[in-house]
Amino acid sequence: MHGKLLARIIAGIALALVFTGTRAKAQNPSEKNQLISPFATPPLSLSLATTFESDLLSGGFKSFPGQQNNTDNSNDGAKSHDYREISDFFNVREANVNTVAGEWELELEDEWVTGNGGDDDFDFTPNLKFGLNDDMFIEVEVLPLRIGDGSDQGNGDFAVQLFDQFSRETERYPAVAAWIEGRFPTGEGSSGVDGELHLNLTKTLVPDVRGHLEGFAKTANGGRGDEDNNRRAFQWGAGIGVDYRMDARTICTVNYVNRSNEEYGASNQQVIEVGGVRQIAEDQHIKVAVDVGLNEDTPDFGAKILWSIEW
């Protein structure tokens, strides 16, 4: 009697194990005898609530990317390089590339500069970028047009820039990029072709704070009109900067640059810059910055603003 009861219990347990194993195989053929938890996938209502909450907090459009773990270097799509809009609008830019493959970016910049014994100058600088791949873009820029001085020497020059990001930031190493730029004498009274080489590094210091380094060398040939006679043929400089992400759509930055003067016989230019970026809509940003010269051979004060859109 007890033996028959024990046999029935063992048979029931065996059938239950066989049934469970068969069910697991049907659900996941690649994993033998693995039980699938009913809680592995959240209920549909929970998924929709989470998605809605995420969209609500982000304001309905993409925000600045957060700092990734960086242990996986695969490309995960748009703005996959932790780019946070610290472009060459600022005196020290980040090493992360602005665009992804096939993306366009238009920037319109206005600047006001005063001091250093001259009158106030108002400049307008448009540029257009195109992503050649996820690590490289090409840019065409009309060099600063002096507003109010239509016949100003050099008005109408344009420059071409090629930017390449060699590596992304990891827990140990910074992001590294280099870019070259050439000025072409298409403007009023210009001559010669200038060439620049820049090297940039970016590293996260603490959460939401990054540090940047930039160095450049420039060969200046001819000039934009009246610069020809006393223009320094070889120029160089270096800068250091930090940025802080205040919230999902706002970043502030502080930069310091020490560079050779553009003219012979003048001391190096030293400039402190304070600025920021605000995302105002889907793929649109406003950038502002003020520059303060630290020595007599540098303009006393400058302010600039830029609007950008990507598509």
Rosetta silent file (secondary structure, phi, psi, omega in degrees, C-alpha in Angstrom):
SEQUENCE: MHGKLLARIIAGIALALVFTGTRAKAQNPSEKNQLISPFATPPLSLSLATTFESDLLSGGFKSFPGQQNNTDNSNDGAKSHDYREISDFFNVREANVNTVAGEWELELEDEWVTGNGGDDDFDFTPNLKFGLNDDMFIEVEVLPLRIGDGSDQGNGDFAVQLFDQFSRETERYPAVAAWIEGRFPTGEGSSGVDGELHLNLTKTLVPDVRGHLEGFAKTANGGRGDEDNNRRAFQWGAGIGVDYRMDARTICTVNYVNRSNEEYGASNQQVIEVGGVRQIAEDQHIKVAVDVGLNEDTPDFGAKILWSIEW
SCORE:     score description
SCORE:     0.000 S_00000001
   1 L     0.000  -52.751  178.520    0.000    0.000    0.000 S_00000001
   2 H   -65.081  -34.491  179.741    2.707    2.439    1.017 S_00000001
   3 H   -66.036  -40.554  179.292    4.858    1.232   -1.888 S_00000001
   4 H   -66.022  -39.428  178.965    2.096    1.932   -4.426 S_00000001
   5 H   -64.336  -41.735  178.120    1.508    5.407   -2.937 S_00000001
   6 H   -63.800  -39.906  179.482    5.222    6.192   -3.059 S_00000001
   7 H   -63.768  -40.677  179.033    5.405    5.006   -6.657 S_00000001
   8 H   -64.785  -39.578  178.993    2.482    7.255   -7.627 S_00000001
   9 H   -63.251  -46.009  179.775    4.147   10.294   -5.961 S_00000001
  10 H   -61.893  -42.021 -179.980    7.451    9.632   -7.749 S_00000001
  11 H   -63.392  -39.628  179.001    5.634    9.192  -11.075 S_00000001
  12 H   -64.564  -41.866  178.197    3.761   12.487  -10.542 S_00000001
  13 H   -63.359  -42.696  179.643    6.977   14.358   -9.781 S_00000001
  14 H   -61.260  -43.864  178.100    8.658   12.871  -12.872 S_00000001
  15 H   -62.986  -39.096  179.005    5.732   13.903  -15.104 S_00000001
  16 H   -64.136  -41.222  178.538    5.822   17.408  -13.660 S_00000001
  17 H   -64.470  -43.643  179.528    9.569   17.711  -14.359 S_00000001
  18 H   -62.147  -44.233  179.907    9.144   16.427  -17.919 S_00000001
  19 H   -62.644  -42.192 -179.965    6.254   18.822  -18.536 S_00000001
  20 H   -65.013  -43.922  179.114    8.209   21.786  -17.137 S_00000001
  21 H   -62.720  -41.784  179.243   11.315   20.977  -19.189 S_00000001
  22 H   -63.585  -40.797  178.269    9.267   20.611  -22.369 S_00000001
  23 H   -63.218  -42.077  178.715    7.557   23.963  -21.721 S_00000001
  24 H   -64.204  -40.232  179.432   10.908   25.707  -21.139 S_00000001
  25 H   -64.172  -39.741 -179.793   12.333   24.273  -24.369 S_00000001
  26 H   -65.110  -33.981 -179.667    9.326   25.488  -26.321 S_00000001
  27 H   -78.184  -34.388 -177.692    9.755   28.989  -24.936 S_00000001
  28 L  -144.728   83.828 -175.073   13.540   29.188  -25.453 S_00000001
  29 L   -59.662  -24.367 -175.681   14.922   26.397  -27.663 S_00000001
  30 L   -78.623  -13.029 -178.369   18.494   27.682  -27.318 S_00000001
  31 L  -123.196  111.495 -175.329   18.638   27.106  -23.551 S_00000001
  32 L   -74.207  134.384  173.059   17.974   23.573  -22.370 S_00000001
  33 L    54.958   27.729  179.937   15.833   22.996  -19.297 S_00000001
  34 L   -97.681  124.671  179.684   15.919   26.732  -18.406 S_00000001
  35 L   -77.065  136.513  179.210   12.822   28.002  -16.639 S_00000001
  36 L   -97.668  120.402 -178.258   11.451   31.283  -17.917 S_00000001
  37 L   -71.976  134.870  177.733   10.382   33.626  -15.144 S_00000001
  38 L   -66.772  -11.785 -179.302    6.945   35.182  -15.652 S_00000001
  39 L  -101.027    6.776 -178.764    8.456   38.464  -14.381 S_00000001
  40 L   -63.655  -36.887  179.030   11.292   38.644  -16.986 S_00000001
  41 L  -113.235  126.673 -177.574    9.191   40.962  -19.169 S_00000001
  42 L   -66.566  152.230  176.909    7.190   43.729  -17.473 S_00000001
  43 L   -57.502  155.168 -177.817    3.466   43.873  -18.100 S_00000001
  44 H   -58.176  -42.092 -178.752    2.346   45.994  -21.051 S_00000001
  45 H   -62.351  -37.751  178.100    0.741   48.580  -18.800 S_00000001
  46 H   -67.856  -40.535  178.875    3.990   49.003  -16.827 S_00000001
  47 H   -62.236  -44.466  179.898    6.017   49.372  -20.045 S_00000001
  48 H   -64.684  -38.576  179.086    3.661   52.048  -21.370 S_00000001
  49 H   -65.370  -41.576  179.044    3.757   53.910  -18.055 S_00000001
  50 H   -63.647  -43.296  178.745    7.548   53.846  -17.994 S_00000001
  51 H   -62.417  -44.722  179.730    7.735   55.120  -21.587 S_00000001
  52 H   -61.584  -43.447  179.798    5.251   57.896  -20.876 S_00000001
  53 H   -63.427  -41.011  179.493    7.152   58.969  -17.762 S_00000001
  54 H   -63.283  -43.719  179.024   10.457   59.002  -19.669 S_00000001
  55 H   -65.450  -37.646 -179.146    8.981   61.160  -22.454 S_00000001
  56 H   -65.292  -42.956 -178.516    7.412   63.503  -19.942 S_00000001
  57 H   -69.028  -31.025 -177.871   10.655   64.046  -18.039 S_00000001
  58 L   -85.471   -0.027  177.989   12.647   64.641  -21.234 S_00000001
  59 L    77.421   13.445  176.368   10.266   67.313  -22.456 S_00000001
  60 L    85.277    2.163  176.367    9.207   65.265  -25.466 S_00000001
  61 L  -147.627  168.925 -172.897   12.555   65.465  -27.284 S_00000001
  62 L   -63.628  140.054  177.252   16.088   64.184  -27.041 S_00000001
  63 L  -108.264  178.243  177.691   18.267   65.536  -24.253 S_00000001
  64 L   -60.517  140.092  179.872   22.032   65.620  -23.846 S_00000001
  65 L   -66.358  144.253  174.933   23.448   62.086  -23.643 S_00000001
  66 L   -80.365  167.577  177.951   24.459   60.815  -20.234 S_00000001
  67 L   -72.057  119.256 -178.829   27.872   59.441  -19.504 S_00000001
  68 L   -81.151  166.862  178.066   27.935   55.864  -20.736 S_00000001
  69 L   -65.215  -28.733  175.402   29.791   53.000  -19.124 S_00000001
  70 L    66.364   12.157  175.002   32.104   53.110  -22.152 S_00000001
  71 L   -84.684  -16.941  177.914   33.053   49.461  -21.808 S_00000001
  72 L  -113.125  119.288 -176.244   31.231   48.743  -25.069 S_00000001
  73 L   -96.698   16.606  178.103   32.558   50.663  -28.051 S_00000001
  74 L   -71.791  152.666 -179.124   29.815   49.632  -30.461 S_00000001
  75 L   -84.629  123.169 -175.841   27.978   52.400  -32.281 S_00000001
  76 L  -108.973   17.523  173.839   24.455   52.728  -30.925 S_00000001
  77 L   111.341 -156.359 -170.363   23.083   55.420  -33.252 S_00000001
  78 L   -54.957  135.898  178.236   22.562   59.165  -33.163 S_00000001
  79 L    50.866   46.045 -175.855   24.949   61.149  -30.990 S_00000001
  80 L   -81.272    0.074 -176.300   26.589   57.927  -29.837 S_00000001
  81 L  -104.144   20.644 -179.862   29.834   59.688  -28.937 S_00000001
  82 L    62.086   27.935  178.504   28.542   61.540  -25.848 S_00000001
  83 L   -68.182  131.295 -177.772   28.562   64.821  -27.776 S_00000001
  84 L  -124.693   30.447  172.030   27.095   67.629  -25.661 S_00000001
  85 L    71.523   15.024  172.933   27.239   70.601  -28.070 S_00000001
  86 L   -86.613   80.590 -173.631   30.583   72.003  -26.858 S_00000001
  87 L   -91.677 -172.248  179.658   31.609   72.765  -30.437 S_00000001
  88 L   -76.170    6.042  165.498   34.283   75.055  -31.879 S_00000001
  89 L   -59.029  -35.649  177.550   31.916   77.950  -31.213 S_00000001
  90 L   -87.172  160.039 -177.156   33.702   77.922  -27.860 S_00000001
  91 L   -67.944  -25.988  174.112   37.428   78.644  -27.528 S_00000001
  92 L  -128.396  117.616 -177.550   38.027   75.060  -26.352 S_00000001
  93 L   -98.575  168.426  175.848   35.836   72.393  -27.900 S_00000001
  94 L   -85.443  163.913 -176.573   35.191   68.792  -26.875 S_00000001
  95 L   -87.452   -1.208 -179.933   36.761   65.826  -28.647 S_00000001
  96 L   -86.354  140.185 -173.504   33.406   64.197  -29.444 S_00000001
  97 L   -72.031  145.359 -175.875   32.145   64.500  -33.007 S_00000001
  98 L   -72.109  -36.244 -167.753   29.145   66.763  -33.738 S_00000001
  99 L  -122.843  171.075  168.447   27.292   64.607  -36.249 S_00000001
 100 L  -115.682  175.748 -175.780   26.553   61.038  -37.296 S_00000001
 101 L   -57.084  128.481  176.055   26.642   59.587  -40.809 S_00000001
 102 L    79.931    4.404 -178.245   24.388   61.475  -43.205 S_00000001
 103 L   -93.555  141.713  175.279   23.398   64.195  -40.709 S_00000001
 104 E  -105.501  147.790  174.016   23.429   67.917  -41.523 S_00000001
 105 E  -140.018  126.136  177.634   24.016   70.707  -39.016 S_00000001
 106 E  -109.667  131.407  177.495   23.547   74.424  -39.679 S_00000001
 107 E  -125.773  133.528  176.738   25.028   77.021  -37.294 S_00000001
 108 E  -121.686  117.892 -172.778   24.432   80.782  -37.404 S_00000001
 109 E  -119.556  136.106  172.589   26.733   82.824  -35.156 S_00000001
 110 E  -119.900  142.481 -178.179   26.744   86.525  -34.224 S_00000001
 111 E  -141.813  142.721  173.876   29.587   88.192  -32.305 S_00000001
 112 E  -123.670  129.091 -178.516   30.324   91.595  -30.822 S_00000001
 113 E  -130.129  137.559  178.950   33.908   92.566  -29.892 S_00000001
 114 E  -140.117  161.455  175.903   35.144   95.804  -28.333 S_00000001
 115 E   104.330 -171.329  179.317   38.345   97.248  -26.888 S_00000001
 116 L    58.519   36.724  173.608   42.057   97.182  -27.726 S_00000001
 117 L    76.727    6.867 -178.530   42.003  100.715  -29.086 S_00000001
 118 E  -118.425  177.264  177.940   39.518  100.035  -31.868 S_00000001
 119 E   -82.587  172.534  179.047   35.836  100.544  -32.532 S_00000001
 120 E   -70.463  139.809  179.221   33.143   97.983  -31.839 S_00000001
 121 E  -119.483  137.916  176.349   32.913   95.163  -34.376 S_00000001
 122 E  -120.919  122.012 -175.741   29.851   93.060  -35.202 S_00000001
 123 E  -120.503  149.801  175.809   30.459   89.805  -37.090 S_00000001
 124 E  -127.143  128.472 -174.790   28.198   87.166  -38.610 S_00000001
 125 E  -134.111  102.923  174.483   29.516   83.633  -39.266 S_00000001
 126 E   -93.805  149.783  173.134   27.369   80.893  -40.845 S_00000001
 127 E  -149.687  157.873 -178.487   28.574   77.315  -41.333 S_00000001
 128 E  -133.969  128.648 -179.386   27.193   74.002  -42.534 S_00000001
 129 E  -113.085  151.991  174.556   28.380   70.518  -41.444 S_00000001
 130 E  -139.365  129.415 -179.753   27.748   67.073  -42.960 S_00000001
 131 E   -77.340  112.107  177.884   28.495   63.749  -41.277 S_00000001
 132 E   -73.494  -38.336  170.476   30.670   61.602  -43.544 S_00000001
 133 E  -153.975 -168.751 -175.148   30.443   58.736  -41.051 S_00000001
 134 L   -76.186   -1.919  179.313   29.852   58.354  -37.321 S_00000001
 135 L  -124.368   -0.392 -171.208   33.349   59.669  -36.492 S_00000001
 136 E  -145.407  138.529  171.973   33.964   62.320  -39.141 S_00000001
 137 E  -135.679  160.717  173.921   32.300   65.420  -40.573 S_00000001
 138 E  -118.287  143.418 -176.077   33.161   68.067  -43.140 S_00000001
 139 E  -132.479  139.782  171.551   32.270   71.726  -42.663 S_00000001
 140 E  -117.778  127.697 -174.214   32.084   74.728  -44.960 S_00000001
 141 E  -132.448  135.657  169.088   32.137   78.116  -43.220 S_00000001
 142 E   -86.478  118.700 -176.159   31.964   81.702  -44.368 S_00000001
 143 L   -64.786  157.595 -167.432   34.562   83.458  -42.222 S_00000001
 144 L   -44.008  121.606  174.447   33.315   86.363  -40.088 S_00000001
 145 E   -90.056  121.751 -177.969   31.445   88.916  -42.151 S_00000001
 146 E   -78.719  108.629 -177.208   31.880   92.361  -40.634 S_00000001
 147 L   -70.334  132.442 -179.020   28.369   93.780  -40.386 S_00000001
 148 L    92.134  -12.488  177.872   28.160   97.433  -41.403 S_00000001
 149 L  -123.369   73.526 -174.074   31.466   97.267  -43.295 S_00000001
 150 L   -61.193  -29.268 -179.999   30.442   95.710  -46.594 S_00000001
 151 L   -98.119   15.504 -177.728   33.759   96.519  -48.256 S_00000001
 152 L   -60.007  139.583 -178.765   35.819   95.357  -45.278 S_00000001
 153 L   -60.075  130.955  178.214   39.001   93.564  -46.286 S_00000001
 154 L    92.967  -12.696  178.059   38.544   89.799  -46.210 S_00000001
 155 L   -59.583  124.782 -179.817   34.743   89.804  -46.280 S_00000001
 156 L   107.609   -5.882  173.314   33.704   86.728  -48.262 S_00000001
 157 L   -62.563  148.475  173.512   36.568   84.383  -47.353 S_00000001
 158 E  -131.837  159.369 -178.672   35.497   80.837  -46.667 S_00000001
 159 E  -129.583  151.040  176.023   37.058   77.900  -44.827 S_00000001
 160 E  -120.206  132.634 -178.175   36.758   74.124  -45.097 S_00000001
 161 E  -123.753  140.853  174.414   37.157   71.917  -42.016 S_00000001
 162 E  -125.662  119.712 -175.696   37.567   68.146  -41.686 S_00000001
 163 E  -113.247  136.002  179.686   37.040   66.678  -38.197 S_00000001
 164 E  -138.577  124.663  175.617   37.907   63.101  -37.195 S_00000001
 165 E   -95.062  117.479 -175.720   37.390   61.433  -33.815 S_00000001
 166 E   -80.377  -37.609 -177.185   39.997   58.702  -33.359 S_00000001
 167 E  -150.184  153.084  177.748   38.753   57.148  -30.135 S_00000001
 168 L   -93.473  162.212  179.288   35.907   57.382  -27.674 S_00000001
 169 L   -70.828  139.136  172.022   36.226   57.953  -23.988 S_00000001
 170 L  -121.765 -179.672  178.985   36.654   54.910  -21.734 S_00000001
 171 L   -63.615  -24.849 -176.607   36.966   54.613  -17.987 S_00000001
 172 L  -104.417  -36.779 -171.391   40.743   54.890  -18.370 S_00000001
 173 L  -116.501  151.517  178.757   41.388   56.947  -21.510 S_00000001
 174 L   -80.283  165.277  168.174   39.974   60.238  -22.861 S_00000001
 175 E   -71.220  142.461 -176.475   38.218   60.777  -26.152 S_00000001
 176 E  -129.910  134.559  178.289   40.727   61.901  -28.808 S_00000001
 177 E  -147.111  158.830  174.462   40.089   63.872  -31.999 S_00000001
 178 E  -140.270  151.095  176.208   41.951   65.969  -34.539 S_00000001
 179 E  -148.584  149.679  178.882   40.781   68.402  -37.183 S_00000001
 180 E  -119.342  150.127  179.492   42.277   70.444  -39.976 S_00000001
 181 E  -143.465  138.962  177.250   40.974   73.678  -41.459 S_00000001
 182 E  -123.148  135.354  174.007   41.969   75.696  -44.492 S_00000001
 183 E   -99.924  135.290 -178.036   41.145   79.338  -45.269 S_00000001
 184 E  -117.868  136.696 -170.739   40.756   80.253  -48.935 S_00000001
 185 L   -80.844   66.796  178.798   41.162   83.839  -50.246 S_00000001
 186 L   -94.085   -3.996 -175.631   37.756   84.280  -51.883 S_00000001
 187 L   -94.420 -177.985 -178.308   37.009   87.563  -50.106 S_00000001
 188 L   -63.750  115.988  173.723   37.757   91.209  -50.707 S_00000001
 189 L    72.856    9.603 -178.172   41.528   91.839  -50.872 S_00000001
 190 E   -81.991  159.103  177.608   42.551   88.444  -49.427 S_00000001
 191 E  -151.438  159.171  177.219   45.615   86.449  -50.433 S_00000001
 192 L    72.400  169.324  178.904   47.313   83.175  -49.554 S_00000001
 193 L  -124.569  128.013  177.028   45.896   80.019  -47.972 S_00000001
 194 E   -94.610  148.072  174.914   45.970   79.367  -44.203 S_00000001
 195 E  -132.289  137.537 -179.959   46.179   75.896  -42.692 S_00000001
 196 E  -128.346  145.485  173.361   45.384   74.822  -39.111 S_00000001
 197 E  -128.877  124.163 -178.796   45.830   71.560  -37.192 S_00000001
 198 E  -119.032  145.164  173.886   44.000   71.024  -33.885 S_00000001
 199 E  -126.220  132.060 -176.187   44.213   68.193  -31.342 S_00000001
 200 E  -129.387  142.717  175.252   41.481   67.702  -28.713 S_00000001
 201 E  -129.202  141.580  176.216   41.072   65.522  -25.610 S_00000001
 202 E  -137.629  132.948  179.828   37.951   65.086  -23.445 S_00000001
 203 E  -143.727  136.907  174.621   37.648   63.121  -20.180 S_00000001
 204 E   -72.923  126.827 -178.274   34.913   62.834  -17.561 S_00000001
 205 E   -92.452  -51.779  172.621   36.290   64.032  -14.222 S_00000001
 206 E  -141.372  166.922  179.830   33.299   63.388  -11.948 S_00000001
 207 L   -51.202  129.540  178.184   29.656   62.719  -12.879 S_00000001
 208 L    73.516    2.852  176.920   28.320   65.565  -15.084 S_00000001
 209 E  -124.758  127.061  178.457   31.724   67.326  -15.192 S_00000001
 210 E  -124.001  152.488  174.950   34.180   66.921  -18.069 S_00000001
 211 E  -112.989  148.237 -178.159   37.598   68.391  -18.784 S_00000001
 212 E  -132.729  143.404  172.224   38.917   69.395  -22.218 S_00000001
 213 E  -126.679  140.088  176.799   42.348   70.121  -23.664 S_00000001
 214 E  -142.767  135.048  173.445   43.034   71.675  -27.064 S_00000001
 215 E  -131.856  149.537 -179.511   46.243   72.593  -28.844 S_00000001
 216 E  -147.748  157.878  171.855   46.728   73.973  -32.337 S_00000001
 217 E  -134.177  143.539 -173.645   49.327   75.119  -34.830 S_00000001
 218 E  -139.412  134.639  171.875   48.609   77.404  -37.774 S_00000001
 219 E  -104.951  121.177 -173.738   50.488   78.479  -40.859 S_00000001
 220 L  -109.478  115.828 -177.253   49.341   81.921  -41.981 S_00000001
 221 L  -119.327  126.391 -175.710   50.076   82.861  -45.589 S_00000001
 222 L    70.202 -130.266  179.108   49.053   86.235  -46.976 S_00000001
 223 E   162.171  175.029  179.525   46.048   87.473  -45.065 S_00000001
 224 E   -87.764   77.989  176.862   42.591   88.956  -45.080 S_00000001
 225 L    82.504 -113.951 -171.517   43.425   92.293  -46.702 S_00000001
 226 L   -78.358    8.045  178.338   45.484   94.668  -44.539 S_00000001
 227 L   -82.542  -11.609 -168.744   46.904   91.854  -42.379 S_00000001
 228 L   -56.063  -45.013 -167.761   49.546   90.958  -44.966 S_00000001
 229 L   -67.972  -43.154 -171.928   52.433   93.177  -43.820 S_00000001
 230 L  -117.869   20.757 -176.618   52.744   92.314  -40.120 S_00000001
 231 E   -79.714  131.222 -179.244   50.918   88.977  -39.907 S_00000001
 232 L   -68.966  126.236 -173.572   52.740   86.261  -37.951 S_00000001
 233 L   -71.787  -33.872  178.567   53.512   83.427  -40.373 S_00000001
 234 E  -123.240  124.082 -177.676   53.406   80.638  -37.757 S_00000001
 235 E  -124.887  155.784 -177.169   50.888   80.759  -34.922 S_00000001
 236 E  -153.994  168.994  177.403   50.107   78.381  -32.076 S_00000001
 237 E  -179.397  169.202  178.861   48.108   78.085  -28.893 S_00000001
 238 E  -150.476  151.336 -179.807   46.636   75.835  -26.215 S_00000001
 239 E  -146.984  158.143  178.331   43.565   75.901  -24.029 S_00000001
 240 E  -133.048  143.443 -179.057   41.935   74.095  -21.129 S_00000001
 241 E  -152.618  162.655  174.441   38.243   73.963  -20.258 S_00000001
 242 E  -134.400  150.085  170.787   35.576   72.284  -18.154 S_00000001
 243 E  -130.971  154.048 -178.069   31.850   71.854  -18.664 S_00000001
 244 E  -131.881  125.040  178.345   29.083   71.011  -16.211 S_00000001
 245 E   -84.889  107.302 -176.982   25.733   69.482  -17.135 S_00000001
 246 E   -75.263  -40.735  174.581   23.220   71.364  -15.003 S_00000001
 247 E  -153.737 -169.324 -172.678   20.195   69.398  -16.213 S_00000001
 248 L   -63.144  -21.177 -175.434   19.070   67.284  -19.159 S_00000001
 249 L  -128.200   10.409 -176.198   19.096   70.252  -21.567 S_00000001
 250 E  -133.361  131.788  177.738   21.529   72.793  -20.091 S_00000001
 251 E  -134.566  138.711  173.459   25.339   72.832  -19.970 S_00000001
 252 E  -116.787  155.125 -176.518   27.717   75.577  -18.817 S_00000001
 253 E  -145.605  150.272  175.471   31.426   75.823  -19.626 S_00000001
 254 E  -131.783  131.499 -176.689   34.530   77.802  -18.610 S_00000001
 255 E  -134.657  151.035  173.450   37.653   77.952  -20.811 S_00000001
 256 E  -130.444  132.615 -179.530   41.105   79.522  -20.758 S_00000001
 257 E  -128.900  137.215  172.005   43.234   80.020  -23.884 S_00000001
 258 E  -125.853  115.817 -176.392   46.816   81.218  -24.317 S_00000001
 259 E  -137.790  157.930  177.494   47.794   81.727  -27.943 S_00000001
 260 L   -66.230  150.891  177.014   50.342   83.609  -29.981 S_00000001
 261 L   -72.214  152.786 -179.786   49.331   86.998  -31.258 S_00000001
 262 L   -75.925  -10.139 -178.818   48.388   87.243  -34.916 S_00000001
 263 E  -121.274  148.319  175.610   50.897   90.072  -35.399 S_00000001
 264 L   -65.730  146.948  174.536   54.659   90.243  -34.878 S_00000001
 265 L    84.685   -1.915  179.912   55.897   92.231  -31.898 S_00000001
 266 L  -110.819  149.896 -178.052   52.782   91.711  -29.748 S_00000001
 267 L   -74.150  166.284  178.843   52.514   89.516  -26.667 S_00000001
 268 L   -58.071  149.891  175.771   50.469   86.325  -26.463 S_00000001
 269 E   -91.200  131.353  176.990   46.709   86.627  -26.191 S_00000001
 270 E  -123.239  125.969 -172.899   45.131   85.267  -23.006 S_00000001
 271 E  -134.588  133.636  169.366   41.358   84.908  -22.847 S_00000001
 272 E  -102.136  133.861 -179.633   38.894   83.633  -20.244 S_00000001
 273 E  -126.081  136.660  174.398   35.570   82.450  -21.644 S_00000001
 274 E  -126.029  130.486 -177.020   32.290   81.670  -19.850 S_00000001
 275 E  -157.317 -173.546 -179.611   29.385   80.215  -21.785 S_00000001
 276 E  -166.819  168.602  179.876   26.594   77.716  -22.012 S_00000001
 277 E  -130.742  138.980  175.245   24.272   75.646  -24.177 S_00000001
 278 E  -133.566  126.330  174.788   20.503   75.259  -23.948 S_00000001
 279 E   -80.056  123.556 -173.923   18.419   72.807  -25.946 S_00000001
 280 E  -107.221  -18.587  179.871   15.300   74.686  -27.067 S_00000001
 281 E  -165.791  179.350  177.916   13.557   72.120  -29.289 S_00000001
 282 L   -57.645  116.854  176.708   14.108   68.834  -31.069 S_00000001
 283 L    61.948   25.488  175.703   17.637   69.057  -32.576 S_00000001
 284 E  -128.448  139.305 -178.060   17.873   72.821  -31.939 S_00000001
 285 E  -139.373  151.803  170.148   20.228   74.596  -29.533 S_00000001
 286 E  -115.373  131.971  178.209   21.171   78.093  -28.446 S_00000001
 287 E  -122.931  138.054  178.055   24.794   78.737  -27.395 S_00000001
 288 E  -134.456  152.396  177.815   26.101   81.889  -25.721 S_00000001
 289 E  -160.060  151.447  172.136   29.547   82.939  -24.499 S_00000001
 290 E  -125.901  139.416  178.925   31.469   85.979  -23.292 S_00000001
 291 E  -113.065  136.044  177.521   35.235   86.444  -23.703 S_00000001
 292 E  -123.691  119.993  178.197   37.365   88.601  -21.412 S_00000001
 293 E   -75.920  140.742 -175.940   40.893   89.545  -22.460 S_00000001
 294 L  -104.065   -1.360  177.962   43.560   89.323  -19.767 S_00000001
 295 L  -145.657  171.355 -169.979   46.255   91.498  -21.343 S_00000001
 296 L   -71.665  -19.740 -179.235   46.587   94.664  -23.403 S_00000001
 297 L   -92.894   18.248  179.332   47.161   92.912  -26.733 S_00000001
 298 L  -126.796  139.303  175.062   43.775   91.166  -26.535 S_00000001
 299 L   -51.044  140.440 -173.694   40.313   92.706  -27.145 S_00000001
 300 L   -64.302  -42.285 -171.936   38.849   93.720  -23.783 S_00000001
 301 E  -153.990  143.245  175.185   35.458   92.079  -24.128 S_00000001
 302 E  -146.480  148.598  176.866   33.446   90.024  -26.576 S_00000001
 303 E  -135.640  142.370 -178.598   30.005   88.408  -26.596 S_00000001
 304 E  -146.168  155.575  179.480   28.597   85.895  -29.041 S_00000001
 305 E  -142.252  146.594 -176.776   25.477   83.846  -29.635 S_00000001
 306 E  -141.137  141.003  171.663   24.763   80.906  -31.922 S_00000001
 307 E  -117.095  134.437 -179.316   21.671   79.018  -33.067 S_00000001
 308 E  -131.127  150.785  175.403   22.033   75.498  -34.477 S_00000001
 309 E  -142.333  142.524 -178.704   19.700   72.956  -36.038 S_00000001
 310 E  -122.851  147.100  176.309   20.343   69.358  -37.106 S_00000001
 311 L  -153.041    0.000    0.000   18.466   67.117  -39.525 S_00000001
